[in-house]
Amino acid sequence: MIELIHLQKKYGQQTPLNDVNTVINDGDVISVIGGSGVGKSTLLRCINMIDPPTGGTILFNGVDITAPKYDVTQARRKMGMVFQSFNLFGHLTVIENIMLAQIDILKRSRQEAYDKGVELLKLVGLAGRELSYPDELSGGQKQRVAIARTLAMDPEVILFDEPTSALDPTMVGEVQAVIDKLAKMGKTMMIVTHEMNFAKSVANRIFFMAEGGIYEDGTPEQIFEKPQKELTKRFIFGLKSLDFEIPGPEFDFYAYVNKLDTYCVENCIANATQHHMRLVFEEMLLVLLTSTLEKQSIRVTVDYSDKEKKAEMVFVYGGESFMPADSENALSYSIVSKMTKSLVHHYDEQQGLNTVTIIL
């Protein structure tokens, strides 16, 4: 249905979208997630051509809608857009808000537009509110009217840009329920949202955006339970990271232990977990990897997940393949193995790098 080919969007020196490539299929419901300022809303606005891309191509049903002579109004008629703000006309009634574009753009008769509006108000749970004015409605009701107005144009695709972000928390659920109903009806939709539970439940695909594009694309299960890429893991699991390099055998051991302790305090890591992390750190550096310190530096990365209450420690060092289990100090290895849920060693022959990943 929609194909993005090397899509790019620049604003002066900033490039929120750089070389985005993907295909959106008929019937897809895609939740677009990611941190602030990564281009989520920009992606939707480019697809809708409200904010045309500065490079690349958008094919909609095989037609290049970024072509210079293409009439973008043709594409916009087939792509409904629901914004954070409701954009309802305050001087018009609910039904008049829904009828207006049908009459002006689709050239429907007033009766056809009225009947369509009544039908859609029933769909979004607002039957009987035809003659109300926007200021008589709650925020959730206004957004549902905005959705009905979009549906009245019979769009092939609906783009939702943070549809619940401007709502009181008590009203979020009613709008999400309508979007969920549309998903079950087979509507093709893209939804930019910061509500992770909703993103997971409503979609069949998740776009996690970072580094100027769609950083990882997968099913809700893949993205939320088994993310493959590092930034996705950090976003989903709330990972907080500590990273430092041990330069050689004369390093200040206590200074690095203090870094680890400070990290644990800042992230409210339980005392028992903190104690295990310190023991593993001490044994790995002072005993198991002593021989490598004479030749190579050691990079240590510590990640802690608030969601899973799980700590991961990664030790990367050069030289020949050296597994902690092969250490002559059996006692130290025994201490490390008892403190951990798993310990995995990997050796990259091409780069001559050892990686030990420990889960506590």
C-alpha positions in Angstrom: 0.0 0.0 0.0 2.7 2.5 1.1 6.4 2.2 0.4 9.0 4.5 1.7 12.3 4.5 -0.3 15.3 6.4 1.1 13.0 8.9 2.7 14.7 11.9 4.2 13.6 15.0 6.0 15.9 17.9 6.9 15.3 21.1 9.0 18.4 23.2 8.5 21.3 21.4 10.2 19.0 18.7 11.7 17.9 15.5 9.9 15.2 13.8 11.9 14.6 11.3 9.1 17.5 9.9 7.1 17.2 7.0 4.6 14.0 5.5 5.9 12.9 2.4 4.0 9.8 0.3 4.7 6.6 -1.1 3.3 3.2 -0.6 5.0 0.8 -3.3 4.0 -3.0 -3.1 3.6 -4.5 -3.9 7.0 -1.3 -3.2 9.0 -1.8 -1.5 12.4 1.6 0.0 13.2 2.5 1.6 16.5 5.3 4.1 16.2 7.3 4.4 19.4 10.6 5.9 20.6 12.0 8.8 22.6 11.2 12.5 22.2 12.6 14.2 19.0 13.4 11.0 17.1 11.1 11.9 14.1 7.9 9.9 15.0 5.5 12.8 14.1 7.7 13.9 11.3 7.4 10.5 9.7 3.6 10.7 9.7 3.6 14.3 8.4 5.9 13.3 5.5 3.7 10.3 4.6 0.6 12.5 4.5 2.7 15.2 2.6 1.7 17.8 5.2 5.4 18.3 5.6 6.9 17.0 2.3 10.2 15.1 2.6 13.4 16.7 1.4 14.6 13.4 -0.2 13.5 10.0 -1.2 10.2 8.6 -2.6 6.8 7.7 -1.2 4.8 5.2 -3.3 1.0 5.1 -2.4 -0.7 2.3 -4.2 2.2 2.3 -6.7 2.0 6.1 -7.4 4.9 8.4 -6.5 3.2 11.0 -4.4 6.5 12.9 -4.0 6.7 13.5 -7.8 6.9 17.3 -8.6 3.7 17.4 -10.6 1.6 15.1 -8.4 -1.5 16.7 -6.8 -0.9 15.9 -3.2 -4.6 16.6 -2.4 -5.4 13.3 -4.1 -3.3 11.4 -1.5 -4.5 13.4 1.4 -8.1 12.4 0.6 -7.1 8.8 1.1 -5.0 9.4 4.2 -6.9 10.6 7.2 -4.9 12.4 9.9 -5.9 12.6 13.6 -3.8 15.1 15.6 -3.1 15.7 19.2 -5.3 18.8 19.2 -8.8 18.1 18.0 -9.1 21.0 15.5 -12.9 21.1 15.7 -14.7 24.3 14.6 -16.1 25.7 17.8 -19.0 27.6 16.0 -20.2 24.4 14.4 -22.2 21.6 16.0 -20.7 18.1 16.2 -22.6 16.9 13.1 -21.7 20.0 11.1 -18.0 19.4 11.9 -18.3 15.9 10.4 -20.4 17.0 7.4 -18.3 20.0 6.3 -15.5 18.2 4.4 -17.8 15.6 3.0 -19.8 18.3 1.3 -16.9 20.5 0.3 -14.4 17.9 -0.9 -16.4 14.7 -1.6 -19.4 16.7 -2.9 -21.9 14.6 -1.0 -25.4 16.0 -0.5 -26.2 17.4 2.9 -28.4 14.4 3.6 -25.7 11.9 2.7 -23.2 13.7 4.8 -25.6 13.9 7.7 -26.5 10.2 7.5 -22.8 9.3 7.3 -22.1 11.5 10.4 -24.8 9.9 12.5 -23.6 6.4 11.6 -20.0 7.3 12.6 -21.1 8.9 15.8 -22.7 5.7 16.8 -19.4 3.9 15.9 -17.4 6.1 18.2 -19.9 5.9 21.1 -21.4 9.4 20.7 -24.9 8.7 19.4 -27.3 11.6 20.3 -24.6 14.2 20.5 -25.1 15.5 16.9 -26.3 18.9 18.0 -23.8 19.5 20.8 -21.0 22.1 20.3 -17.4 21.2 20.9 -17.1 23.2 24.1 -19.9 21.1 25.6 -17.8 17.9 25.2 -14.9 16.4 27.2 -11.5 16.1 25.7 -12.1 12.4 25.0 -15.4 13.1 23.3 -13.8 15.8 21.2 -11.1 13.4 20.0 -13.7 10.8 19.2 -15.6 13.4 17.1 -12.3 14.1 15.3 -11.9 10.4 14.6 -15.4 10.3 13.2 -14.7 13.3 11.0 -11.7 11.5 9.6 -13.6 8.3 9.0 -16.3 10.3 7.2 -13.8 10.8 4.3 -13.5 7.1 3.8 -9.7 7.0 4.1 -7.7 4.0 3.1 -5.1 4.8 5.8 -5.5 6.6 9.1 -2.5 8.3 10.7 -2.8 9.1 14.5 -0.3 11.5 15.9 -0.3 11.1 19.7 -4.1 10.9 19.8 -4.3 10.7 23.6 -1.4 12.9 24.7 -3.6 16.0 25.2 -6.2 14.1 27.2 -6.8 13.8 30.9 -5.7 10.3 32.0 -9.3 9.3 32.8 -10.3 9.9 29.1 -7.5 8.1 27.4 -9.2 4.7 27.6 -12.3 5.8 25.7 -10.2 7.0 22.7 -8.0 3.9 22.7 -11.1 1.7 22.7 -12.3 3.4 19.5 -8.9 2.9 17.8 -8.9 -0.7 19.0 -12.3 -1.2 17.4 -11.1 0.2 14.1 -8.1 -2.1 14.2 -10.5 -5.1 14.6 -12.4 -3.8 11.6 -9.3 -4.2 9.5 -8.4 -0.5 9.1 -4.9 0.3 8.0 -3.4 2.6 10.7 -0.2 4.1 12.0 -0.3 5.4 15.5 2.4 7.5 17.2 2.0 6.9 20.9 3.8 7.0 24.2 1.3 4.5 25.7 3.4 1.3 25.6 0.6 -1.1 26.7 -1.7 0.3 24.1 1.0 0.2 21.4 1.6 -3.4 22.2 -2.1 -4.5 22.4 -3.5 -2.7 19.3 -0.8 -3.2 16.7 0.5 -6.1 14.5 3.8 -4.2 13.9 5.9 -1.9 16.0 8.3 0.7 14.6 10.9 1.7 17.1 12.4 4.9 15.9 16.0 6.1 16.7 19.1 7.4 14.9 17.1 9.1 12.1 14.7 6.3 11.1 13.0 3.0 11.9 15.7 1.5 14.0 13.8 -1.8 14.6 10.6 -3.1 13.0 8.9 -6.2 14.4 5.8 -7.7 15.9 4.8 -6.6 19.4 6.2 -9.8 20.9 9.5 -9.2 19.1 9.9 -5.6 20.1 8.5 -5.7 23.6 9.8 -9.1 24.8 12.8 -10.0 22.6 14.2 -6.8 21.1 17.3 -7.4 19.0 19.0 -4.1 18.9 20.8 -2.2 21.7 18.8 1.1 21.7 15.5 -0.8 21.5 16.5 -2.9 24.6 17.4 0.3 26.5 14.1 1.9 25.6 11.8 -1.1 26.2 13.5 -2.4 29.4 14.4 1.0 30.9 18.1 0.1 30.9 20.5 2.4 32.6 24.1 2.0 31.6 27.5 2.5 33.1 30.5 2.2 30.8 34.2 2.6 31.6 37.6 1.3 30.5 40.3 -0.3 32.7 43.5 1.0 31.1 46.0 -1.5 32.5 47.3 -3.3 35.6 48.1 -0.1 37.5 44.4 1.1 37.6 42.9 2.6 40.7 40.7 -0.3 41.8 38.9 1.6 44.5 38.0 4.5 42.2 36.3 2.0 39.8 34.5 0.2 42.7 33.2 3.7 43.8 31.9 4.3 40.3 30.0 1.0 40.5 28.6 1.8 43.9 27.5 5.3 42.9 25.8 3.8 39.8 23.9 1.3 42.0 22.8 4.1 44.5 21.6 6.4 41.6 19.5 3.5 40.1 18.1 2.3 43.5 19.5 -1.1 42.9 18.8 -3.5 45.9 21.7 -4.0 48.3 21.9 -7.7 47.7 22.2 -7.1 43.9 24.8 -4.4 44.5 26.8 -6.7 46.7 26.8 -9.4 44.0 27.8 -6.9 41.3 30.7 -5.7 43.3 31.9 -9.3 44.0 31.7 -10.2 40.3 33.5 -7.0 39.4 36.3 -7.7 41.9 36.8 -11.3 41.0 36.7 -10.8 37.2 39.2 -7.9 37.3 41.6 -8.8 40.0 41.8 -12.5 39.5 40.3 -14.0 36.4 41.5 -11.4 33.9 44.8 -10.4 35.5 46.8 -11.8 32.6 44.9 -9.8 30.0 45.4 -6.5 31.9 49.2 -6.8 31.3 48.5 -6.6 27.5 45.1 -5.1 26.8 42.6 -2.7 28.4 39.3 -4.0 29.5 36.0 -2.3 28.8 33.3 -2.9 31.3 29.6 -2.1 30.6 26.9 -2.5 33.3 23.2 -2.4 32.5 20.3 -2.4 34.9 16.7 -2.8 33.9 14.1 -1.2 36.2 11.4 -3.2 34.6 13.0 -6.6 35.1 15.1 -5.8 38.1 18.0 -7.5 36.2 21.6 -6.5 36.0 24.0 -7.4 33.2 27.8 -7.0 33.2 29.8 -7.2 30.1 33.6 -7.5 30.0 35.4 -7.0 26.7 39.1 -7.6 26.3 41.6 -8.4 23.6 44.3 -11.1 23.2 43.9 -14.8 22.7 40.7 -16.6 23.6 40.5 -16.7 27.3 37.4 -18.2 29.1 36.9 -17.4 32.8 36.1 -21.0 33.4 39.7 -21.8 32.3 41.2 -19.8 35.1 43.6 -21.6 37.4 41.8 -19.9 40.3 38.9 -22.3 40.7 37.7 -20.5 43.9 37.3 -17.2 42.2 35.5 -18.7 39.3 33.2 -20.5 41.8 32.4 -17.2 43.5 31.5 -15.6 40.1 29.4 -18.5 38.9 27.4 -18.6 42.2 26.7 -14.9 42.0 25.3 -15.1 38.4 22.3 -16.6 36.6 24.3 -17.0 33.4 27.9 -16.5 32.2 28.6 -16.6 28.4 32.0 -16.2 26.8 32.4 -15.4 23.1 35.6 -15.0 21.1 35.8 -13.0 17.8 38.7 -14.5 16.0 38.8 -11.7 13.3 39.0 -8.9 15.8 40.8 -10.8 18.6 38.2 -9.8 21.2 36.8 -11.8 24.1 33.3 -10.9 25.4 32.0 -12.2 28.7 28.3 -11.5 29.4 27.1 -12.0 32.9 23.5 -11.9 34.0 22.9 -11.4 37.8 
